């Protein structure tokens, strides 16, 4: 599994090197997620169709950073946009 992930990372790096239009403010990453977290994420997204894996990860990472003392207006904004965006309330309206 580790070798396959390494190969995928190298392939992504090669693609990014070829594409000069890549936005430097965005990053991609591969991470092995324990099955219990993966299952919980899938269950949450299934129960909340207005959320996707990207929104969930952004909210989790920004919330973690805020709770651990990162003082950044842009991180705060990202967290609150993910947690309280209008699309988050579509189902209940």
Secondary structure, 3 states (H helix, E strand, C coil): CHHHHHHHHHHHHHHHHHCCCCCCCCCCCCCCCCHHHHHHHHHHHHHCCCCCHHHHHHHHHHHHHHHCCCCCHHHHHHHHHHHHCHHHHHHHC
